[in-house]
Amino acid sequence: MTPSIVYFSVDYLSPIGATAHTKEPAHLLPNVFAVVPIQKGKLSAGIGITVPYGIANTWDAPPTSPFRYTAPNFTELKTFNINPSIAMKLGDRVSIGAGLDVMWSELTLKQFYPWVVFPGSAGTEPDGTAKAKGDGVGVGGNVGLTWNITDRQRLAVTYRSAIGIGYDGKFSIDGITPTAAALGATPSSPFHTRVEFPNIVAAGYGIQLTDAIRVEVDVEWLEFSRFSALTLGVANNAFLLPSTTVVQDWKNTFTAGIGGDWKFAPDWTLRAGYQYYQSPVPDRTLSPTIPDADQNVLTVGLSYRHGRHAVEAAYGLDFYDRRTITANQNPAFNGVYDLKVHLFSTAYRYSF
């Protein structure tokens, strides 16, 4: 069991000096894994329940906020992936594993709606609140190969297939003006959209330097270019939106890192690592919904094992590059974004 907490906050400064800030920065990510031998030393089966993707952003959006009417003040993308797997040893030095990914996801967007600017308004209408919420399931797969080059060296390659998820749910909006109602606006309508999650290819090389020290380097390629646009289907309420298609044009990215552990005492292990993450979001399509930037992450962890029990704790300090946006497709999103992220992880392991 590896519950983790991500602390994610964003500060924004517009070109004319207006500011905005996110709130509720802490988010829990639960993960659970189990494995059992079927044929000792030859064949094993396992299952993982993880949160592979996700974002939750809540902007403080008072009437003076530059994002009050231009972006969702609440965005939440939940994912839960169930991954049954099987692994087999092929000879003395090669092992192969494969699994099925069944991923459920839920998307929620909330935003203030300015009825005061709607054609035919009297100029005194209060803001409405628009909400789109839907969920769906996608299926993919993964496969991995490990080669123990020598007793102290190994090479691993993995592939995780893309998953596409169609979200179906409800769009709701309140405070509808008589003019909008006459044009066909209703308090609720069906909601549909689709998100394409990436293909991922990774490779890692590890070496046992001494009986107490191990080091590994890894690289990963992610096909984020599959996410080219977000289409918002809200049926008869479509005319209320400035556009039902939001261009994304994400780009393919890579990550690279190095990590190691040191068994400095019986039952105790110290771990540390560094990882670089390239952002897939170009300046032109960056938005307050998914503010992102290149990252440099330093991590440190400590593990203690006693008999059948093991506990671990880790901390990651995430250095996000500052994003200065000057030519966004939506001029309201130009400005400076400062992101602050802290990662906290714990783990408990029991060996039967």
Secondary structure, DSSP 8 states (H G I E B T S, - for coil): ---EEEEEEEEEE-TTS-EEEEE--EEEE--EEEEEEEETTTEEEEEEEE--S-EEEEE---TT-TTTTTS-SEEEEEEEEEEEEEEEEETTTEEEEEEEEEEEEEEEEEEEE-GGGSTT--S----EEEEEEEEEEEEEEEEEEEEEEETTEEEEEEEE--EEEEEEEEEEE----HHHHHTT--SEEEEEEEEEE--EEEEEEEEE-SSSEEEEEEEEEE-GGG--EEE-B-GGGGGGSS-SEEE-----EEEEEEEEEEEEETTEEEEEEEEEE-----GGG-BTTB----EEEEEEEEEEEETTEEEEEEEEEEEE--EEESS-SSGGG-EEEEEEEEEEEEEEEE--
